[in-house]
Amino acid sequence: MARIAGVDIPNDKRVVIALTYIYGIGKSTSEKVLEETKIDENIRVKDLSEEQMNAIRKAIDKIKVE
């Protein structure tokens, strides 16, 4: 499992859905993060590169979450 903002997100889910496992991030916020980082929302978490994961982490750090 990938870990973002202190939360383990499931590898087998689409990234747009997996990000909603983080408290404070809903589907619309998840879509905005992916649009900002230019990552396809249909990609699975297990298929993300380390570079993409870091971009998502940085974008989520800007948002106030748990």
mmCIF file of the N, C-alpha and C atoms, coordinates in Angstrom:
data_MODEL
# 
_entry.id   MODEL 
# 
loop_
_atom_site.group_PDB 
_atom_site.id 
_atom_site.type_symbol 
_atom_site.label_atom_id 
_atom_site.label_alt_id 
_atom_site.label_comp_id 
_atom_site.label_asym_id 
_atom_site.label_entity_id 
_atom_site.label_seq_id 
_atom_site.pdbx_PDB_ins_code 
_atom_site.Cartn_x 
_atom_site.Cartn_y 
_atom_site.Cartn_z 
_atom_site.occupancy 
_atom_site.B_iso_or_equiv 
_atom_site.pdbx_formal_charge 
_atom_site.auth_seq_id 
_atom_site.auth_comp_id 
_atom_site.auth_asym_id 
_atom_site.auth_atom_id 
_atom_site.pdbx_PDB_model_num 
ATOM 1   N N  . MET A 1 1  ? 0.834   -1.193 0.000   1.00 0.00 ? 1  MET A N  1 
ATOM 2   C CA . MET A 1 1  ? 0.000   0.000  0.000   1.00 0.00 ? 1  MET A CA 1 
ATOM 3   C C  . MET A 1 1  ? 0.871   1.246  0.000   1.00 0.00 ? 1  MET A C  1 
ATOM 4   N N  . ALA A 1 2  ? 0.396   2.218  -0.732  1.00 0.00 ? 2  ALA A N  1 
ATOM 5   C CA . ALA A 1 2  ? 1.086   3.509  -0.760  1.00 0.00 ? 2  ALA A CA 1 
ATOM 6   C C  . ALA A 1 2  ? 0.654   4.317  0.462   1.00 0.00 ? 2  ALA A C  1 
ATOM 7   N N  . ARG A 1 3  ? 1.524   5.172  0.913   1.00 0.00 ? 3  ARG A N  1 
ATOM 8   C CA . ARG A 1 3  ? 1.217   5.987  2.092   1.00 0.00 ? 3  ARG A CA 1 
ATOM 9   C C  . ARG A 1 3  ? 1.293   7.465  1.705   1.00 0.00 ? 3  ARG A C  1 
ATOM 10  N N  . ILE A 1 4  ? 0.169   8.153  1.879   1.00 0.00 ? 4  ILE A N  1 
ATOM 11  C CA . ILE A 1 4  ? 0.095   9.586  1.583   1.00 0.00 ? 4  ILE A CA 1 
ATOM 12  C C  . ILE A 1 4  ? -0.594  10.265 2.755   1.00 0.00 ? 4  ILE A C  1 
ATOM 13  N N  . ALA A 1 5  ? -0.020  11.330 3.240   1.00 0.00 ? 5  ALA A N  1 
ATOM 14  C CA . ALA A 1 5  ? -0.566  12.106 4.367   1.00 0.00 ? 5  ALA A CA 1 
ATOM 15  C C  . ALA A 1 5  ? -0.851  11.212 5.577   1.00 0.00 ? 5  ALA A C  1 
ATOM 16  N N  . GLY A 1 6  ? 0.012   10.241 5.797   1.00 0.00 ? 6  GLY A N  1 
ATOM 17  C CA . GLY A 1 6  ? -0.134  9.362  6.959   1.00 0.00 ? 6  GLY A CA 1 
ATOM 18  C C  . GLY A 1 6  ? -1.213  8.310  6.827   1.00 0.00 ? 6  GLY A C  1 
ATOM 19  N N  . VAL A 1 7  ? -1.747  8.129  5.626   1.00 0.00 ? 7  VAL A N  1 
ATOM 20  C CA . VAL A 1 7  ? -2.821  7.160  5.410   1.00 0.00 ? 7  VAL A CA 1 
ATOM 21  C C  . VAL A 1 7  ? -2.394  6.168  4.340   1.00 0.00 ? 7  VAL A C  1 
ATOM 22  N N  . ASP A 1 8  ? -2.596  4.879  4.620   1.00 0.00 ? 8  ASP A N  1 
ATOM 23  C CA . ASP A 1 8  ? -2.348  3.853  3.613   1.00 0.00 ? 8  ASP A CA 1 
ATOM 24  C C  . ASP A 1 8  ? -3.509  3.857  2.635   1.00 0.00 ? 8  ASP A C  1 
ATOM 25  N N  . ILE A 1 9  ? -3.193  4.033  1.346   1.00 0.00 ? 9  ILE A N  1 
ATOM 26  C CA . ILE A 1 9  ? -4.245  3.970  0.348   1.00 0.00 ? 9  ILE A CA 1 
ATOM 27  C C  . ILE A 1 9  ? -4.106  2.678  -0.440  1.00 0.00 ? 9  ILE A C  1 
ATOM 28  N N  . PRO A 1 10 ? -5.234  2.064  -0.819  1.00 0.00 ? 10 PRO A N  1 
ATOM 29  C CA . PRO A 1 10 ? -5.193  0.752  -1.473  1.00 0.00 ? 10 PRO A CA 1 
ATOM 30  C C  . PRO A 1 10 ? -4.577  0.808  -2.870  1.00 0.00 ? 10 PRO A C  1 
ATOM 31  N N  . ASN A 1 11 ? -3.757  -0.187 -3.180  1.00 0.00 ? 11 ASN A N  1 
ATOM 32  C CA . ASN A 1 11 ? -3.067  -0.251 -4.466  1.00 0.00 ? 11 ASN A CA 1 
ATOM 33  C C  . ASN A 1 11 ? -3.972  -0.622 -5.629  1.00 0.00 ? 11 ASN A C  1 
ATOM 34  N N  . ASP A 1 12 ? -5.026  -1.360 -5.364  1.00 0.00 ? 12 ASP A N  1 
ATOM 35  C CA . ASP A 1 12 ? -5.846  -1.894 -6.449  1.00 0.00 ? 12 ASP A CA 1 
ATOM 36  C C  . ASP A 1 12 ? -6.961  -0.960 -6.902  1.00 0.00 ? 12 ASP A C  1 
ATOM 37  N N  . LYS A 1 13 ? -7.094  0.196  -6.274  1.00 0.00 ? 13 LYS A N  1 
ATOM 38  C CA . LYS A 1 13 ? -8.131  1.164  -6.634  1.00 0.00 ? 13 LYS A CA 1 
ATOM 39  C C  . LYS A 1 13 ? -7.582  2.193  -7.623  1.00 0.00 ? 13 LYS A C  1 
ATOM 40  N N  . ARG A 1 14 ? -8.511  2.814  -8.379  1.00 0.00 ? 14 ARG A N  1 
ATOM 41  C CA . ARG A 1 14 ? -8.113  3.943  -9.216  1.00 0.00 ? 14 ARG A CA 1 
ATOM 42  C C  . ARG A 1 14 ? -7.670  5.065  -8.287  1.00 0.00 ? 14 ARG A C  1 
ATOM 43  N N  . VAL A 1 15 ? -6.686  5.828  -8.710  1.00 0.00 ? 15 VAL A N  1 
ATOM 44  C CA . VAL A 1 15 ? -6.090  6.842  -7.838  1.00 0.00 ? 15 VAL A CA 1 
ATOM 45  C C  . VAL A 1 15 ? -7.112  7.894  -7.411  1.00 0.00 ? 15 VAL A C  1 
ATOM 46  N N  . VAL A 1 16 ? -8.060  8.236  -8.279  1.00 0.00 ? 16 VAL A N  1 
ATOM 47  C CA . VAL A 1 16 ? -9.071  9.237  -7.929  1.00 0.00 ? 16 VAL A CA 1 
ATOM 48  C C  . VAL A 1 16 ? -9.936  8.767  -6.757  1.00 0.00 ? 16 VAL A C  1 
ATOM 49  N N  . ILE A 1 17 ? -10.198 7.476  -6.656  1.00 0.00 ? 17 ILE A N  1 
ATOM 50  C CA . ILE A 1 17 ? -10.977 6.910  -5.555  1.00 0.00 ? 17 ILE A CA 1 
ATOM 51  C C  . ILE A 1 17 ? -10.089 6.674  -4.341  1.00 0.00 ? 17 ILE A C  1 
ATOM 52  N N  . ALA A 1 18 ? -8.873  6.196  -4.561  1.00 0.00 ? 18 ALA A N  1 
ATOM 53  C CA . ALA A 1 18 ? -7.969  5.882  -3.457  1.00 0.00 ? 18 ALA A CA 1 
ATOM 54  C C  . ALA A 1 18 ? -7.654  7.121  -2.619  1.00 0.00 ? 18 ALA A C  1 
ATOM 55  N N  . LEU A 1 19 ? -7.551  8.270  -3.248  1.00 0.00 ? 19 LEU A N  1 
ATOM 56  C CA . LEU A 1 19 ? -7.236  9.494  -2.500  1.00 0.00 ? 19 LEU A CA 1 
ATOM 57  C C  . LEU A 1 19 ? -8.356  9.883  -1.552  1.00 0.00 ? 19 LEU A C  1 
ATOM 58  N N  . THR A 1 20 ? -9.577  9.436  -1.806  1.00 0.00 ? 20 THR A N  1 
ATOM 59  C CA . THR A 1 20 ? -10.696 9.765  -0.915  1.00 0.00 ? 20 THR A CA 1 
ATOM 60  C C  . THR A 1 20 ? -10.604 9.019  0.408   1.00 0.00 ? 20 THR A C  1 
ATOM 61  N N  . TYR A 1 21 ? -9.700  8.056  0.526   1.00 0.00 ? 21 TYR A N  1 
ATOM 62  C CA . TYR A 1 21 ? -9.474  7.362  1.793   1.00 0.00 ? 21 TYR A CA 1 
ATOM 63  C C  . TYR A 1 21 ? -8.797  8.289  2.803   1.00 0.00 ? 21 TYR A C  1 
ATOM 64  N N  . ILE A 1 22 ? -8.244  9.391  2.330   1.00 0.00 ? 22 ILE A N  1 
ATOM 65  C CA . ILE A 1 22 ? -7.602  10.367 3.203   1.00 0.00 ? 22 ILE A CA 1 
ATOM 66  C C  . ILE A 1 22 ? -8.678  11.290 3.746   1.00 0.00 ? 22 ILE A C  1 
ATOM 67  N N  . TYR A 1 23 ? -8.758  11.400 5.061   1.00 0.00 ? 23 TYR A N  1 
ATOM 68  C CA . TYR A 1 23 ? -9.755  12.257 5.688   1.00 0.00 ? 23 TYR A CA 1 
ATOM 69  C C  . TYR A 1 23 ? -9.593  13.692 5.211   1.00 0.00 ? 23 TYR A C  1 
ATOM 70  N N  . GLY A 1 24 ? -10.674 14.287 4.737   1.00 0.00 ? 24 GLY A N  1 
ATOM 71  C CA . GLY A 1 24 ? -10.638 15.661 4.273   1.00 0.00 ? 24 GLY A CA 1 
ATOM 72  C C  . GLY A 1 24 ? -10.540 15.792 2.767   1.00 0.00 ? 24 GLY A C  1 
ATOM 73  N N  . ILE A 1 25 ? -10.399 14.662 2.071   1.00 0.00 ? 25 ILE A N  1 
ATOM 74  C CA . ILE A 1 25 ? -10.324 14.699 0.614   1.00 0.00 ? 25 ILE A CA 1 
ATOM 75  C C  . ILE A 1 25 ? -11.493 13.898 0.050   1.00 0.00 ? 25 ILE A C  1 
ATOM 76  N N  . GLY A 1 26 ? -12.336 14.599 -0.680  1.00 0.00 ? 26 GLY A N  1 
ATOM 77  C CA . GLY A 1 26 ? -13.456 13.956 -1.360  1.00 0.00 ? 26 GLY A CA 1 
ATOM 78  C C  . GLY A 1 26 ? -13.119 13.764 -2.826  1.00 0.00 ? 26 GLY A C  1 
ATOM 79  N N  . LYS A 1 27 ? -14.117 13.340 -3.590  1.00 0.00 ? 27 LYS A N  1 
ATOM 80  C CA . LYS A 1 27 ? -13.875 13.067 -5.003  1.00 0.00 ? 27 LYS A CA 1 
ATOM 81  C C  . LYS A 1 27 ? -13.484 14.335 -5.767  1.00 0.00 ? 27 LYS A C  1 
ATOM 82  N N  . SER A 1 28 ? -14.145 15.452 -5.476  1.00 0.00 ? 28 SER A N  1 
ATOM 83  C CA . SER A 1 28 ? -13.837 16.684 -6.218  1.00 0.00 ? 28 SER A CA 1 
ATOM 84  C C  . SER A 1 28 ? -12.425 17.188 -5.897  1.00 0.00 ? 28 SER A C  1 
ATOM 85  N N  . THR A 1 29 ? -12.027 17.112 -4.636  1.00 0.00 ? 29 THR A N  1 
ATOM 86  C CA . THR A 1 29 ? -10.671 17.523 -4.262  1.00 0.00 ? 29 THR A CA 1 
ATOM 87  C C  . THR A 1 29 ? -9.644  16.584 -4.880  1.00 0.00 ? 29 THR A C  1 
ATOM 88  N N  . SER A 1 30 ? -9.967  15.304 -4.899  1.00 0.00 ? 30 SER A N  1 
ATOM 89  C CA . SER A 1 30 ? -9.090  14.316 -5.513  1.00 0.00 ? 30 SER A CA 1 
ATOM 90  C C  . SER A 1 30 ? -8.896  14.626 -6.997  1.00 0.00 ? 30 SER A C  1 
ATOM 91  N N  . GLU A 1 31 ? -9.977  14.964 -7.673  1.00 0.00 ? 31 GLU A N  1 
ATOM 92  C CA . GLU A 1 31 ? -9.892  15.301 -9.100  1.00 0.00 ? 31 GLU A CA 1 
ATOM 93  C C  . GLU A 1 31 ? -9.045  16.554 -9.319  1.00 0.00 ? 31 GLU A C  1 
ATOM 94  N N  . LYS A 1 32 ? -9.176  17.546 -8.427  1.00 0.00 ? 32 LYS A N  1 
ATOM 95  C CA . LYS A 1 32 ? -8.384  18.777 -8.543  1.00 0.00 ? 32 LYS A CA 1 
ATOM 96  C C  . LYS A 1 32 ? -6.898  18.496 -8.357  1.00 0.00 ? 32 LYS A C  1 
ATOM 97  N N  . VAL A 1 33 ? -6.566  17.638 -7.390  1.00 0.00 ? 33 VAL A N  1 
ATOM 98  C CA . VAL A 1 33 ? -5.162  17.276 -7.142  1.00 0.00 ? 33 VAL A CA 1 
ATOM 99  C C  . VAL A 1 33 ? -4.580  16.599 -8.378  1.00 0.00 ? 33 VAL A C  1 
ATOM 100 N N  . LEU A 1 34 ? -5.330  15.677 -8.962  1.00 0.00 ? 34 LEU A N  1 
ATOM 101 C CA . LEU A 1 34 ? -4.832  14.953 -10.132 1.00 0.00 ? 34 LEU A CA 1 
ATOM 102 C C  . LEU A 1 34 ? -4.728  15.871 -11.352 1.00 0.00 ? 34 LEU A C  1 
ATOM 103 N N  . GLU A 1 35 ? -5.648  16.813 -11.479 1.00 0.00 ? 35 GLU A N  1 
ATOM 104 C CA . GLU A 1 35 ? -5.583  17.773 -12.582 1.00 0.00 ? 35 GLU A CA 1 
ATOM 105 C C  . GLU A 1 35 ? -4.355  18.661 -12.417 1.00 0.00 ? 35 GLU A C  1 
ATOM 106 N N  . GLU A 1 36 ? -4.099  19.091 -11.190 1.00 0.00 ? 36 GLU A N  1 
ATOM 107 C CA . GLU A 1 36 ? -2.941  19.943 -10.897 1.00 0.00 ? 36 GLU A CA 1 
ATOM 108 C C  . GLU A 1 36 ? -1.626  19.218 -11.194 1.00 0.00 ? 36 GLU A C  1 
ATOM 109 N N  . THR A 1 37 ? -1.585  17.924 -10.883 1.00 0.00 ? 37 THR A N  1 
ATOM 110 C CA . THR A 1 37 ? -0.355  17.151 -11.076 1.00 0.00 ? 37 THR A CA 1 
ATOM 111 C C  . THR A 1 37 ? -0.280  16.493 -12.454 1.00 0.00 ? 37 THR A C  1 
ATOM 112 N N  . LYS A 1 38 ? -1.351  16.682 -13.256 1.00 0.00 ? 38 LYS A N  1 
ATOM 113 C CA . LYS A 1 38 ? -1.414  16.134 -14.629 1.00 0.00 ? 38 LYS A CA 1 
ATOM 114 C C  . LYS A 1 38 ? -1.282  14.610 -14.641 1.00 0.00 ? 38 LYS A C  1 
ATOM 115 N N  . ILE A 1 39 ? -1.986  13.956 -13.705 1.00 0.00 ? 39 ILE A N  1 
ATOM 116 C CA . ILE A 1 39 ? -1.997  12.494 -13.628 1.00 0.00 ? 39 ILE A CA 1 
ATOM 117 C C  . ILE A 1 39 ? -3.390  12.014 -14.007 1.00 0.00 ? 39 ILE A C  1 
ATOM 118 N N  . ASP A 1 40 ? -3.458  10.998 -14.862 1.00 0.00 ? 40 ASP A N  1 
ATOM 119 C CA . ASP A 1 40 ? -4.734  10.428 -15.289 1.00 0.00 ? 40 ASP A CA 1 
ATOM 120 C C  . ASP A 1 40 ? -5.450  9.820  -14.093 1.00 0.00 ? 40 ASP A C  1 
ATOM 121 N N  . GLU A 1 41 ? -6.723  10.171 -13.908 1.00 0.00 ? 41 GLU A N  1 
ATOM 122 C CA . GLU A 1 41 ? -7.457  9.685  -12.743 1.00 0.00 ? 41 GLU A CA 1 
ATOM 123 C C  . GLU A 1 41 ? -7.829  8.210  -12.837 1.00 0.00 ? 41 GLU A C  1 
ATOM 124 N N  . ASN A 1 42 ? -7.704  7.617  -14.007 1.00 0.00 ? 42 ASN A N  1 
ATOM 125 C CA . ASN A 1 42 ? -8.076  6.209  -14.170 1.00 0.00 ? 42 ASN A CA 1 
ATOM 126 C C  . ASN A 1 42 ? -6.927  5.236  -13.902 1.00 0.00 ? 42 ASN A C  1 
ATOM 127 N N  . ILE A 1 43 ? -5.738  5.754  -13.685 1.00 0.00 ? 43 ILE A N  1 
ATOM 128 C CA . ILE A 1 43 ? -4.591  4.894  -13.407 1.00 0.00 ? 43 ILE A CA 1 
ATOM 129 C C  . ILE A 1 43 ? -4.731  4.288  -11.998 1.00 0.00 ? 43 ILE A C  1 
ATOM 130 N N  . ARG A 1 44 ? -4.263  3.075  -11.841 1.00 0.00 ? 44 ARG A N  1 
ATOM 131 C CA . ARG A 1 44 ? -4.300  2.403  -10.534 1.00 0.00 ? 44 ARG A CA 1 
ATOM 132 C C  . ARG A 1 44 ? -3.114  2.873  -9.690  1.00 0.00 ? 44 ARG A C  1 
ATOM 133 N N  . VAL A 1 45 ? -3.304  2.874  -8.391  1.00 0.00 ? 45 VAL A N  1 
ATOM 134 C CA . VAL A 1 45 ? -2.252  3.327  -7.475  1.00 0.00 ? 45 VAL A CA 1 
ATOM 135 C C  . VAL A 1 45 ? -0.977  2.510  -7.673  1.00 0.00 ? 45 VAL A C  1 
ATOM 136 N N  . LYS A 1 46 ? -1.120  1.196  -7.876  1.00 0.00 ? 46 LYS A N  1 
ATOM 137 C CA . LYS A 1 46 ? 0.059   0.335  -8.038  1.00 0.00 ? 46 LYS A CA 1 
ATOM 138 C C  . LYS A 1 46 ? 0.854   0.669  -9.296  1.00 0.00 ? 46 LYS A C  1 
ATOM 139 N N  . ASP A 1 47 ? 0.232   1.363  -10.266 1.00 0.00 ? 47 ASP A N  1 
ATOM 140 C CA . ASP A 1 47 ? 0.908   1.708  -11.512 1.00 0.00 ? 47 ASP A CA 1 
ATOM 141 C C  . ASP A 1 47 ? 1.549   3.097  -11.486 1.00 0.00 ? 47 ASP A C  1 
ATOM 142 N N  . LEU A 1 48 ? 1.401   3.822  -10.378 1.00 0.00 ? 48 LEU A N  1 
ATOM 143 C CA . LEU A 1 48 ? 2.005   5.149  -10.265 1.00 0.00 ? 48 LEU A CA 1 
ATOM 144 C C  . LEU A 1 48 ? 3.514   5.034  -10.071 1.00 0.00 ? 48 LEU A C  1 
ATOM 145 N N  . SER A 1 49 ? 4.243   5.932  -10.711 1.00 0.00 ? 49 SER A N  1 
ATOM 146 C CA . SER A 1 49 ? 5.694   5.967  -10.502 1.00 0.00 ? 49 SER A CA 1 
ATOM 147 C C  . SER A 1 49 ? 5.976   6.714  -9.200  1.00 0.00 ? 49 SER A C  1 
ATOM 148 N N  . GLU A 1 50 ? 7.177   6.585  -8.714  1.00 0.00 ? 50 GLU A N  1 
ATOM 149 C CA . GLU A 1 50 ? 7.572   7.292  -7.484  1.00 0.00 ? 50 GLU A CA 1 
ATOM 150 C C  . GLU A 1 50 ? 7.496   8.806  -7.700  1.00 0.00 ? 50 GLU A C  1 
ATOM 151 N N  . GLU A 1 51 ? 7.826   9.238  -8.902  1.00 0.00 ? 51 GLU A N  1 
ATOM 152 C CA . GLU A 1 51 ? 7.757   10.649 -9.264  1.00 0.00 ? 51 GLU A CA 1 
ATOM 153 C C  . GLU A 1 51 ? 6.317   11.172 -9.153  1.00 0.00 ? 51 GLU A C  1 
ATOM 154 N N  . GLN A 1 52 ? 5.358   10.383 -9.653  1.00 0.00 ? 52 GLN A N  1 
ATOM 155 C CA . GLN A 1 52 ? 3.950   10.770 -9.580  1.00 0.00 ? 52 GLN A CA 1 
ATOM 156 C C  . GLN A 1 52 ? 3.458   10.781 -8.130  1.00 0.00 ? 52 GLN A C  1 
ATOM 157 N N  . MET A 1 53 ? 3.881   9.798  -7.347  1.00 0.00 ? 53 MET A N  1 
ATOM 158 C CA . MET A 1 53 ? 3.483   9.744  -5.933  1.00 0.00 ? 53 MET A CA 1 
ATOM 159 C C  . MET A 1 53 ? 3.987   10.982 -5.192  1.00 0.00 ? 53 MET A C  1 
ATOM 160 N N  . ASN A 1 54 ? 5.214   11.377 -5.462  1.00 0.00 ? 54 ASN A N  1 
ATOM 161 C CA . ASN A 1 54 ? 5.776   12.563 -4.816  1.00 0.00 ? 54 ASN A CA 1 
ATOM 162 C C  . ASN A 1 54 ? 5.017   13.826 -5.219  1.00 0.00 ? 54 ASN A C  1 
ATOM 163 N N  . ALA A 1 55 ? 4.603   13.911 -6.491  1.00 0.00 ? 55 ALA A N  1 
ATOM 164 C CA . ALA A 1 55 ? 3.835   15.069 -6.949  1.00 0.00 ? 55 ALA A CA 1 
ATOM 165 C C  . ALA A 1 55 ? 2.490   15.124 -6.229  1.00 0.00 ? 55 ALA A C  1 
ATOM 166 N N  . ILE A 1 56 ? 1.849   13.974 -6.047  1.00 0.00 ? 56 ILE A N  1 
ATOM 167 C CA . ILE A 1 56 ? 0.571   13.917 -5.330  1.00 0.00 ? 56 ILE A CA 1 
ATOM 168 C C  . ILE A 1 56 ? 0.782   14.307 -3.871  1.00 0.00 ? 56 ILE A C  1 
ATOM 169 N N  . ARG A 1 57 ? 1.829   13.796 -3.252  1.00 0.00 ? 57 ARG A N  1 
ATOM 170 C CA . ARG A 1 57 ? 2.113   14.138 -1.842  1.00 0.00 ? 57 ARG A CA 1 
ATOM 171 C C  . ARG A 1 57 ? 2.294   15.645 -1.672  1.00 0.00 ? 57 ARG A C  1 
ATOM 172 N N  . LYS A 1 58 ? 3.044   16.269 -2.578  1.00 0.00 ? 58 LYS A N  1 
ATOM 173 C CA . LYS A 1 58 ? 3.278   17.715 -2.488  1.00 0.00 ? 58 LYS A CA 1 
ATOM 174 C C  . LYS A 1 58 ? 1.978   18.490 -2.648  1.00 0.00 ? 58 LYS A C  1 
ATOM 175 N N  . ALA A 1 59 ? 1.130   18.063 -3.582  1.00 0.00 ? 59 ALA A N  1 
ATOM 176 C CA . ALA A 1 59 ? -0.145  18.756 -3.812  1.00 0.00 ? 59 ALA A CA 1 
ATOM 177 C C  . ALA A 1 59 ? -1.065  18.612 -2.602  1.00 0.00 ? 59 ALA A C  1 
ATOM 178 N N  . ILE A 1 60 ? -1.068  17.437 -1.973  1.00 0.00 ? 60 ILE A N  1 
ATOM 179 C CA . ILE A 1 60 ? -1.929  17.210 -0.817  1.00 0.00 ? 60 ILE A CA 1 
ATOM 180 C C  . ILE A 1 60 ? -1.394  17.942 0.414   1.00 0.00 ? 60 ILE A C  1 
ATOM 181 N N  . ASP A 1 61 ? -0.098  18.109 0.502   1.00 0.00 ? 61 ASP A N  1 
ATOM 182 C CA . ASP A 1 61 ? 0.478   18.861 1.623   1.00 0.00 ? 61 ASP A CA 1 
ATOM 183 C C  . ASP A 1 61 ? -0.004  20.314 1.637   1.00 0.00 ? 61 ASP A C  1 
ATOM 184 N N  . LYS A 1 62 ? -0.354  20.840 0.457   1.00 0.00 ? 62 LYS A N  1 
ATOM 185 C CA . LYS A 1 62 ? -0.851  22.208 0.360   1.00 0.00 ? 62 LYS A CA 1 
ATOM 186 C C  . LYS A 1 62 ? -2.287  22.326 0.869   1.00 0.00 ? 62 LYS A C  1 
ATOM 187 N N  . ILE A 1 63 ? -2.997  21.190 0.860   1.00 0.00 ? 63 ILE A N  1 
ATOM 188 C CA . ILE A 1 63 ? -4.399  21.170 1.289   1.00 0.00 ? 63 ILE A CA 1 
ATOM 189 C C  . ILE A 1 63 ? -4.448  20.837 2.771   1.00 0.00 ? 63 ILE A C  1 
ATOM 190 N N  . LYS A 1 64 ? -5.369  21.448 3.469   1.00 0.00 ? 64 LYS A N  1 
ATOM 191 C CA . LYS A 1 64 ? -5.504  21.168 4.895   1.00 0.00 ? 64 LYS A CA 1 
ATOM 192 C C  . LYS A 1 64 ? -6.270  19.860 5.070   1.00 0.00 ? 64 LYS A C  1 
ATOM 193 N N  . VAL A 1 65 ? -5.567  18.823 5.536   1.00 0.00 ? 65 VAL A N  1 
ATOM 194 C CA . VAL A 1 65 ? -6.184  17.529 5.823   1.00 0.00 ? 65 VAL A CA 1 
ATOM 195 C C  . VAL A 1 65 ? -5.901  17.180 7.274   1.00 0.00 ? 65 VAL A C  1 
ATOM 196 N N  . GLU A 1 66 ? -6.474  16.093 7.725   1.00 0.00 ? 66 GLU A N  1 
ATOM 197 C CA . GLU A 1 66 ? -6.374  15.649 9.127   1.00 0.00 ? 66 GLU A CA 1 
ATOM 198 C C  . GLU A 1 66 ? -5.026  15.828 9.703   1.00 0.00 ? 66 GLU A C  1 
# 
